Amino acid sequence: MNSSEFLRFLRARSSVREYVGEPLDQGDIDYILACAQTAPSAGNREAWDVVVVTDEDLRMELAVAALEQTHIRDAAAVFAVCANYVRSMSRYGERGILYAVQDATIACTYMMLAVHARGLHSCWTGTFNEGDVRDILHLPTHIRPIALLAVGKGQPPLVRTGRMPVEEHVHREVW
């Protein structure tokens, strides 16, 4: 893939909130997780974990915890991506909290791109009641849920959202 193809690949991805109900096969799940494992991480601590949720009842509970966002319920799977503070703090102390969050978000980004590469769809969801998600998934206290990545065969939006010009984000040398 050359750089132009890569940019087209990135621009073709969009968040999908309508799913058709087809289950994911284990090969898709394994591929998504293998791609996440390649994500860079601070000090190679790989301070992220993921709970793969395919059970319909659990997805329903997660949808409620995500403020009734139905795409969480309707997706074939939800990848609950978590920061593992202990893994990172063991080397970096308090700064490891930030590094664990960064590791988890990078891993989730790689998962989202892996989903797109498989011809599937996803929606990164960051709005949820953290305590409820923690309880539903029985997360240990040193694990923090960072994102719920809904994954499945979906219906991409007919209208794509616009993006700000890159110049709105970029500052050269100093602010």
BABAKE-555657 format. One record per residue (C-alpha): x, y, z; residue in three letters. Coordinates in nm, 4 decimals, always signed. Example, Ala and Ser with C-alpha at 12.3 -4.5 7.8 and 13.67 -1.06 7.14 Angstrom:
<r X="+1.2300" Y="-0.4500" Z="+0.7800" bapa="ALA"/>
<r X="+1.3670" Y="-0.1060" Z="+0.7140" bapa="SER"/>
END
This chain:
<r X="+0.0000" Y="+0.0000" Z="+0.0000" bapa="MET"/>
<r X="+0.1446" Y="+0.3368" Z="-0.0917" bapa="ASN"/>
<r X="+0.0828" Y="+0.6608" Z="+0.0955" bapa="SER"/>
<r X="-0.2040" Y="+0.7693" Z="-0.1316" bapa="SER"/>
<r X="-0.3797" Y="+0.4353" Z="-0.0828" bapa="GLU"/>
<r X="-0.3286" Y="+0.4636" Z="+0.2915" bapa="PHE"/>
<r X="-0.4859" Y="+0.8096" Z="+0.3049" bapa="LEU"/>
<r X="-0.7831" Y="+0.6850" Z="+0.0981" bapa="ARG"/>
<r X="-0.8176" Y="+0.3908" Z="+0.3383" bapa="PHE"/>
<r X="-0.8274" Y="+0.6270" Z="+0.6377" bapa="LEU"/>
<r X="-1.0728" Y="+0.8649" Z="+0.4742" bapa="ARG"/>
<r X="-1.3054" Y="+0.5781" Z="+0.3792" bapa="ALA"/>
<r X="-1.3542" Y="+0.4763" Z="+0.7440" bapa="ARG"/>
<r X="-1.6436" Y="+0.6239" Z="+0.9354" bapa="SER"/>
<r X="-1.8234" Y="+0.5617" Z="+1.2610" bapa="SER"/>
<r X="-2.1202" Y="+0.3315" Z="+1.2076" bapa="VAL"/>
<r X="-2.4092" Y="+0.3181" Z="+1.4490" bapa="ARG"/>
<r X="-2.6483" Y="+0.0907" Z="+1.2567" bapa="GLU"/>
<r X="-2.5703" Y="-0.2818" Z="+1.2477" bapa="TYR"/>
<r X="-2.7353" Y="-0.5654" Z="+1.0574" bapa="VAL"/>
<r X="-2.7052" Y="-0.8316" Z="+1.3274" bapa="GLY"/>
<r X="-2.4575" Y="-1.0726" Z="+1.1662" bapa="GLU"/>
<r X="-2.2212" Y="-1.2292" Z="+1.4197" bapa="PRO"/>
<r X="-1.8450" Y="-1.1904" Z="+1.3916" bapa="LEU"/>
<r X="-1.6464" Y="-1.5013" Z="+1.3246" bapa="ASP"/>
<r X="-1.3577" Y="-1.5905" Z="+1.5521" bapa="GLN"/>
<r X="-1.1130" Y="-1.5133" Z="+1.2709" bapa="GLY"/>
<r X="-1.2293" Y="-1.1507" Z="+1.2671" bapa="ASP"/>
<r X="-1.1958" Y="-1.1222" Z="+1.6446" bapa="ILE"/>
<r X="-0.8498" Y="-1.2800" Z="+1.6404" bapa="ASP"/>
<r X="-0.7362" Y="-1.0476" Z="+1.3589" bapa="TYR"/>
<r X="-0.8593" Y="-0.7370" Z="+1.5425" bapa="ILE"/>
<r X="-0.6777" Y="-0.8430" Z="+1.8596" bapa="LEU"/>
<r X="-0.3591" Y="-0.9330" Z="+1.6692" bapa="ALA"/>
<r X="-0.3572" Y="-0.5843" Z="+1.5173" bapa="CYS"/>
<r X="-0.4048" Y="-0.4266" Z="+1.8606" bapa="ALA"/>
<r X="-0.1018" Y="-0.6180" Z="+1.9855" bapa="GLN"/>
<r X="+0.1162" Y="-0.4352" Z="+1.7300" bapa="THR"/>
<r X="+0.0294" Y="-0.0922" Z="+1.8730" bapa="ALA"/>
<r X="+0.3159" Y="+0.1087" Z="+2.0178" bapa="PRO"/>
<r X="+0.3179" Y="+0.1494" Z="+2.3938" bapa="SER"/>
<r X="+0.5130" Y="+0.3452" Z="+2.6526" bapa="ALA"/>
<r X="+0.8178" Y="+0.1450" Z="+2.7541" bapa="GLY"/>
<r X="+0.6639" Y="-0.1572" Z="+2.5794" bapa="ASN"/>
<r X="+0.4508" Y="-0.2104" Z="+2.8913" bapa="ARG"/>
<r X="+0.1409" Y="-0.2787" Z="+2.6762" bapa="GLU"/>
<r X="-0.0723" Y="-0.1305" Z="+2.9522" bapa="ALA"/>
<r X="-0.4039" Y="-0.2142" Z="+2.7910" bapa="TRP"/>
<r X="-0.6515" Y="-0.4992" Z="+2.8166" bapa="ASP"/>
<r X="-0.9713" Y="-0.5709" Z="+2.6300" bapa="VAL"/>
<r X="-1.2913" Y="-0.7542" Z="+2.7185" bapa="VAL"/>
<r X="-1.4556" Y="-0.8953" Z="+2.4066" bapa="VAL"/>
<r X="-1.8316" Y="-0.8994" Z="+2.4581" bapa="VAL"/>
<r X="-2.0501" Y="-1.0955" Z="+2.2163" bapa="THR"/>
<r X="-2.3224" Y="-1.2008" Z="+2.4610" bapa="ASP"/>
<r X="-2.6476" Y="-1.0228" Z="+2.3754" bapa="GLU"/>
<r X="-2.7517" Y="-0.9686" Z="+2.7382" bapa="ASP"/>
<r X="-2.4160" Y="-0.8151" Z="+2.8289" bapa="LEU"/>
<r X="-2.4266" Y="-0.5909" Z="+2.5205" bapa="ARG"/>
<r X="-2.7725" Y="-0.4768" Z="+2.6318" bapa="MET"/>
<r X="-2.6380" Y="-0.3925" Z="+2.9776" bapa="GLU"/>
<r X="-2.3447" Y="-0.2056" Z="+2.8227" bapa="LEU"/>
<r X="-2.5851" Y="-0.0102" Z="+2.5994" bapa="ALA"/>
<r X="-2.7737" Y="+0.1022" Z="+2.9090" bapa="VAL"/>
<r X="-2.4441" Y="+0.1970" Z="+3.0761" bapa="ALA"/>
<r X="-2.3586" Y="+0.3901" Z="+2.7591" bapa="ALA"/>
<r X="-2.6601" Y="+0.6156" Z="+2.8111" bapa="LEU"/>
<r X="-2.8932" Y="+0.4054" Z="+2.5949" bapa="GLU"/>
<r X="-2.6705" Y="+0.4121" Z="+2.2850" bapa="GLN"/>
<r X="-2.8355" Y="+0.1350" Z="+2.0857" bapa="THR"/>
<r X="-2.5397" Y="+0.0678" Z="+1.8554" bapa="HIS"/>
<r X="-2.3686" Y="-0.0952" Z="+2.1555" bapa="ILE"/>
<r X="-2.6604" Y="-0.3392" Z="+2.1816" bapa="ARG"/>
<r X="-2.6951" Y="-0.3953" Z="+1.8069" bapa="ASP"/>
<r X="-2.3295" Y="-0.4531" Z="+1.7165" bapa="ALA"/>
<r X="-2.2053" Y="-0.8098" Z="+1.6807" bapa="ALA"/>
<r X="-1.9402" Y="-0.7476" Z="+1.9442" bapa="ALA"/>
<r X="-1.8190" Y="-0.4797" Z="+2.1784" bapa="VAL"/>
<r X="-1.4498" Y="-0.4516" Z="+2.2559" bapa="PHE"/>
<r X="-1.4232" Y="-0.2872" Z="+2.5968" bapa="ALA"/>
<r X="-1.0759" Y="-0.1378" Z="+2.5821" bapa="VAL"/>
<r X="-0.9209" Y="-0.0722" Z="+2.9211" bapa="CYS"/>
<r X="-0.6127" Y="+0.0916" Z="+3.0671" bapa="ALA"/>
<r X="-0.4124" Y="-0.1349" Z="+3.2965" bapa="ASN"/>
<r X="-0.2562" Y="+0.1059" Z="+3.5445" bapa="TYR"/>
<r X="-0.0491" Y="-0.1512" Z="+3.7327" bapa="VAL"/>
<r X="+0.1354" Y="-0.2635" Z="+3.4210" bapa="ARG"/>
<r X="+0.2508" Y="+0.0910" Z="+3.3472" bapa="SER"/>
<r X="+0.2824" Y="+0.2315" Z="+3.6992" bapa="MET"/>
<r X="+0.5198" Y="-0.0509" Z="+3.7939" bapa="SER"/>
<r X="+0.7812" Y="+0.1290" Z="+3.5854" bapa="ARG"/>
<r X="+0.6627" Y="+0.4902" Z="+3.5673" bapa="TYR"/>
<r X="+0.4858" Y="+0.5578" Z="+3.8963" bapa="GLY"/>
<r X="+0.2027" Y="+0.8135" Z="+3.8781" bapa="GLU"/>
<r X="+0.2978" Y="+0.9102" Z="+3.5207" bapa="ARG"/>
<r X="+0.2116" Y="+0.5515" Z="+3.4297" bapa="GLY"/>
<r X="-0.1580" Y="+0.6370" Z="+3.4653" bapa="ILE"/>
<r X="-0.1334" Y="+0.8667" Z="+3.1645" bapa="LEU"/>
<r X="+0.0775" Y="+0.6157" Z="+2.9725" bapa="TYR"/>
<r X="-0.1783" Y="+0.3403" Z="+3.0359" bapa="ALA"/>
<r X="-0.4585" Y="+0.5602" Z="+2.8991" bapa="VAL"/>
<r X="-0.2434" Y="+0.6419" Z="+2.5962" bapa="GLN"/>
<r X="-0.1602" Y="+0.2747" Z="+2.5396" bapa="ASP"/>
<r X="-0.5297" Y="+0.1825" Z="+2.5551" bapa="ALA"/>
<r X="-0.6354" Y="+0.4551" Z="+2.3126" bapa="THR"/>
<r X="-0.3639" Y="+0.3625" Z="+2.0637" bapa="ILE"/>
<r X="-0.4591" Y="-0.0066" Z="+2.0853" bapa="ALA"/>
<r X="-0.8247" Y="+0.0881" Z="+2.0320" bapa="CYS"/>
<r X="-0.7320" Y="+0.2953" Z="+1.7281" bapa="THR"/>
<r X="-0.5448" Y="-0.0008" Z="+1.5806" bapa="TYR"/>
<r X="-0.8513" Y="-0.2203" Z="+1.6478" bapa="MET"/>
<r X="-1.0759" Y="+0.0305" Z="+1.4743" bapa="MET"/>
<r X="-0.8474" Y="+0.0333" Z="+1.1690" bapa="LEU"/>
<r X="-0.8269" Y="-0.3477" Z="+1.1721" bapa="ALA"/>
<r X="-1.2082" Y="-0.3606" Z="+1.1669" bapa="VAL"/>
<r X="-1.2061" Y="-0.1320" Z="+0.8622" bapa="HIS"/>
<r X="-0.9406" Y="-0.3467" Z="+0.6915" bapa="ALA"/>
<r X="-1.1653" Y="-0.6533" Z="+0.7375" bapa="ARG"/>
<r X="-1.4549" Y="-0.4775" Z="+0.5624" bapa="GLY"/>
<r X="-1.6435" Y="-0.4448" Z="+0.8896" bapa="LEU"/>
<r X="-1.7647" Y="-0.1355" Z="+1.0731" bapa="HIS"/>
<r X="-1.7112" Y="+0.0164" Z="+1.4145" bapa="SER"/>
<r X="-1.8015" Y="+0.3024" Z="+1.6398" bapa="CYS"/>
<r X="-1.5723" Y="+0.4252" Z="+1.9159" bapa="TRP"/>
<r X="-1.7869" Y="+0.5116" Z="+2.2159" bapa="THR"/>
<r X="-1.6436" Y="+0.7082" Z="+2.5048" bapa="GLY"/>
<r X="-1.9675" Y="+0.8149" Z="+2.6693" bapa="THR"/>
<r X="-2.0630" Y="+0.5641" Z="+2.9357" bapa="PHE"/>
<r X="-2.1046" Y="+0.5314" Z="+3.3083" bapa="ASN"/>
<r X="-1.7631" Y="+0.4030" Z="+3.4068" bapa="GLU"/>
<r X="-1.8812" Y="+0.2451" Z="+3.7323" bapa="GLY"/>
<r X="-2.1593" Y="+0.0575" Z="+3.5561" bapa="ASP"/>
<r X="-1.9231" Y="-0.0748" Z="+3.2886" bapa="VAL"/>
<r X="-1.6792" Y="-0.1759" Z="+3.5619" bapa="ARG"/>
<r X="-1.9564" Y="-0.3677" Z="+3.7420" bapa="ASP"/>
<r X="-2.1016" Y="-0.5310" Z="+3.4284" bapa="ILE"/>
<r X="-1.7623" Y="-0.6605" Z="+3.3167" bapa="LEU"/>
<r X="-1.6286" Y="-0.7388" Z="+3.6670" bapa="HIS"/>
<r X="-1.3195" Y="-0.5236" Z="+3.6104" bapa="LEU"/>
<r X="-1.0488" Y="-0.5242" Z="+3.8787" bapa="PRO"/>
<r X="-0.9855" Y="-0.1922" Z="+4.0537" bapa="THR"/>
<r X="-0.6582" Y="-0.1266" Z="+3.8678" bapa="HIS"/>
<r X="-0.8350" Y="-0.1513" Z="+3.5302" bapa="ILE"/>
<r X="-1.0148" Y="+0.1520" Z="+3.3849" bapa="ARG"/>
<r X="-1.2527" Y="+0.1228" Z="+3.0884" bapa="PRO"/>
<r X="-1.1476" Y="+0.3781" Z="+2.8273" bapa="ILE"/>
<r X="-1.3648" Y="+0.3006" Z="+2.5231" bapa="ALA"/>
<r X="-1.6385" Y="+0.0700" Z="+2.4038" bapa="LEU"/>
<r X="-1.5686" Y="-0.0212" Z="+2.0420" bapa="LEU"/>
<r X="-1.8861" Y="-0.1492" Z="+1.8765" bapa="ALA"/>
<r X="-1.8004" Y="-0.3818" Z="+1.5857" bapa="VAL"/>
<r X="-2.0006" Y="-0.5598" Z="+1.3183" bapa="GLY"/>
<r X="-2.1460" Y="-0.5502" Z="+0.9713" bapa="LYS"/>
<r X="-2.3171" Y="-0.2182" Z="+0.9486" bapa="GLY"/>
<r X="-2.4815" Y="+0.0450" Z="+0.7393" bapa="GLN"/>
<r X="-2.2391" Y="+0.3350" Z="+0.6891" bapa="PRO"/>
<r X="-2.3962" Y="+0.6809" Z="+0.7097" bapa="PRO"/>
<r X="-2.5217" Y="+0.8227" Z="+0.3816" bapa="LEU"/>
<r X="-2.3711" Y="+1.1618" Z="+0.4615" bapa="VAL"/>
<r X="-2.0186" Y="+1.1807" Z="+0.5911" bapa="ARG"/>
<r X="-1.9276" Y="+1.4352" Z="+0.8522" bapa="THR"/>
<r X="-1.6967" Y="+1.7117" Z="+0.7439" bapa="GLY"/>
<r X="-1.3564" Y="+1.7745" Z="+0.8922" bapa="ARG"/>
<r X="-1.1880" Y="+2.0947" Z="+0.9955" bapa="MET"/>
<r X="-0.9044" Y="+2.2045" Z="+0.7703" bapa="PRO"/>
<r X="-0.5752" Y="+2.0649" Z="+0.8998" bapa="VAL"/>
<r X="-0.4490" Y="+2.4232" Z="+0.9370" bapa="GLU"/>
<r X="-0.6967" Y="+2.4682" Z="+1.2232" bapa="GLU"/>
<r X="-0.4998" Y="+2.2106" Z="+1.4234" bapa="HIS"/>
<r X="-0.1391" Y="+2.2807" Z="+1.3280" bapa="VAL"/>
<r X="+0.1011" Y="+2.5255" Z="+1.4867" bapa="HIS"/>
<r X="+0.4549" Y="+2.5544" Z="+1.3531" bapa="ARG"/>
<r X="+0.7471" Y="+2.5689" Z="+1.5922" bapa="GLU"/>
<r X="+0.5439" Y="+2.7442" Z="+1.8658" bapa="VAL"/>
<r X="+0.1750" Y="+2.8040" Z="+1.9295" bapa="TRP"/>
END
